[in-house]
Amino acid sequence: MEKHSDHIFDEWLILQYQSGDAEAMSLLVKRWHRKIIRQVYRHTKDAEASKDIAQDCWLAIFQGIIKIKDPSRFGGVGDEDCKPKSHRLDSA
């Protein structure tokens, strides 16, 4: 299966960030923040709670992104970095 260019770009941004380029994380946030909020809103139906949970997701991503060995695993809302939050919403 061929990778979509956006996914490849996200992988590149992760590698750039891991190499010390702080701007790469800023670009990831710009690319993904609204998508994460929309995904969380589908579960919560609460705009403010969705924003708060998205911030929690970003904290988890910030803490874990440097350790990602396979950047291709990043790129879908609900991926491993944010999965604990999404899983809790599904269980509620």
N, C-alpha and C positions, 0 to 999 in steps of 0.2 A: 504494500500500500504506500502511495506517495504522500509525503508530508506536505501539509499546507504551508505556504510561505510565512504566514503569521506565526505558526507554531515554531518554525525554524528561527524566526526573529526572536521569539521569547527565549528559546534555548540559548541563543547568542547573548541576549541581555543577561541571562543568569551567569553565563561564563564570564562576561565582562565584569559583572558585579563581584564575582568571586575573585577576580584579578585586581580588584581595588577601584573600579570605576563606579563611584556613588551615583552618578547620573543615570546609570543603567537601571538602578532600582527605582528611581523617580519615573523613568519611562514605563517600567512594569506597572507601577501604581496607576499611572495615567491610563494605561491600556486596559487594566483589569478592575479597577475600583468599582465602576458602575455595574459591571457584569456581576461582581460578587454581591453587591447590594441587591440587584434584581433577583438573583438566585435565592438569597436569604429571605427577601420579601415574599417570595412564593410560599415559603414555609410559615412566616410569622404574620403576614398581612398587617404589619405594623412598621411604618416608615422609619420612625425613630429607633426602634429596636433593631431594625435591619442595619441601620448605619452603625450602631454600637457593636453589633456582632461582626460586621465587616471590619471594623477597627480591630477587634480581637483577632480576626483572621490575619490581618496584616501584621500584627505583633508576632503571631506564630510563624508567619512566613519570614519576617525579618530575622527571627531567631534561628530558623532552620535552613534558610536558603544557602548559607555558606557551606553547609554540610551535604547539599544535594550532589550525589555522585553522577546521576543520570538526569541532566536537565530536560530530557524529553518527557519526563514524568510530570513536569509542570505544564500548565497550559489549559486546563479545563476547570471550570468552576466546580468545586467539590473535590479537587485533587487532595492528595495526602496532607498537604500543609494546612488545609482548612477542614478536612474531613471530620475531626472530632466535633467541631461546632455544628456542622450539618447533621452529623449522626445524632447529636443530642436533640436537635430540632425534630428529627424523624421519630425519635423515641418518646417525645413529649406528648 
